[in-house]
Amino acid sequence: MATLQINRFNSWILSAHEEKEGSLLSDLSLKRIQNLQAQAAIKQSNMVMSLERVGEVALEHAYLKGQIDFAQFLIDSHMAELIVVNTPLGKE
């Protein structure tokens, strides 16, 4: 059973089974994360650099990169767990 870990963030101590189950996304959740990733990537690719706003643009670019990377982290975690779940025993 998940146990709340007391710290400044909401974190949980999970069993191995809970970690695996938590990595799997529903089809709709996966699509939503992919949409959010695509929106951030499109916004990032449409950014225009200007000499007057170099710092502001750099910060926005880094912020969007963080969103894109975190979405990919969630997708990769899900896909890795799908591979494990769908691998026949003894084939890992």
C-alpha positions in Angstrom: 0.0 0.0 0.0 1.3 3.4 -0.9 2.6 5.4 2.1 2.9 9.2 2.1 6.5 10.3 2.7 6.7 13.4 4.7 8.7 16.1 2.9 8.1 19.4 1.2 6.7 17.6 -1.9 4.0 15.0 -2.2 5.9 11.8 -2.6 5.0 8.3 -1.9 6.8 5.1 -1.0 5.4 2.5 -3.5 5.8 -1.2 -3.7 7.4 -2.7 -6.9 3.9 -3.6 -8.1 2.5 -0.1 -7.4 5.5 1.4 -9.3 4.7 -0.8 -12.3 1.0 0.0 -12.2 1.7 3.7 -11.8 3.9 3.7 -14.9 1.1 2.4 -17.1 -1.0 5.2 -18.6 -4.5 4.8 -19.9 -4.8 5.3 -23.7 -6.5 8.7 -23.1 -3.9 9.8 -20.6 -1.1 8.9 -23.1 -2.9 10.9 -25.9 -3.3 13.9 -23.6 0.4 13.9 -22.6 1.3 13.6 -26.3 -0.9 16.5 -27.1 0.6 18.6 -24.4 4.1 17.7 -25.6 3.2 18.6 -29.2 1.7 21.9 -28.1 4.9 22.9 -26.2 7.1 21.7 -29.1 5.1 23.7 -31.6 5.2 26.8 -29.4 9.0 26.4 -28.9 9.6 26.0 -32.7 7.6 29.1 -33.4 9.5 31.3 -31.0 11.3 34.2 -32.6 14.6 35.4 -31.1 15.0 39.2 -30.8 17.9 41.1 -29.5 15.6 43.1 -27.2 14.1 40.0 -25.5 17.1 37.5 -25.5 16.7 36.7 -21.8 13.0 36.4 -21.9 13.0 34.2 -25.0 15.8 32.0 -23.5 13.8 31.5 -20.3 10.6 30.6 -22.3 12.6 28.2 -24.5 14.0 26.5 -21.4 10.6 26.3 -19.8 9.1 24.7 -22.9 12.0 22.3 -23.2 11.3 21.2 -19.6 7.7 20.5 -20.4 8.7 18.6 -23.6 11.3 16.5 -21.7 9.0 15.7 -18.8 6.2 14.6 -21.1 8.8 12.3 -22.9 9.9 11.0 -19.6 6.3 9.9 -18.7 5.8 8.4 -22.2 9.1 6.5 -22.0 8.3 5.2 -18.5 4.9 4.0 -19.9 6.4 2.4 -23.0 9.2 0.6 -21.0 6.6 -0.9 -18.7 4.5 -2.0 -21.7 7.5 -3.8 -23.0 8.0 -5.6 -19.7 4.3 -6.5 -19.4 4.2 -7.8 -22.9 7.5 -9.8 -22.8 6.9 -13.5 -22.4 8.5 -14.9 -19.2 12.2 -15.8 -19.6 12.6 -13.5 -22.6 13.8 -10.3 -20.8 
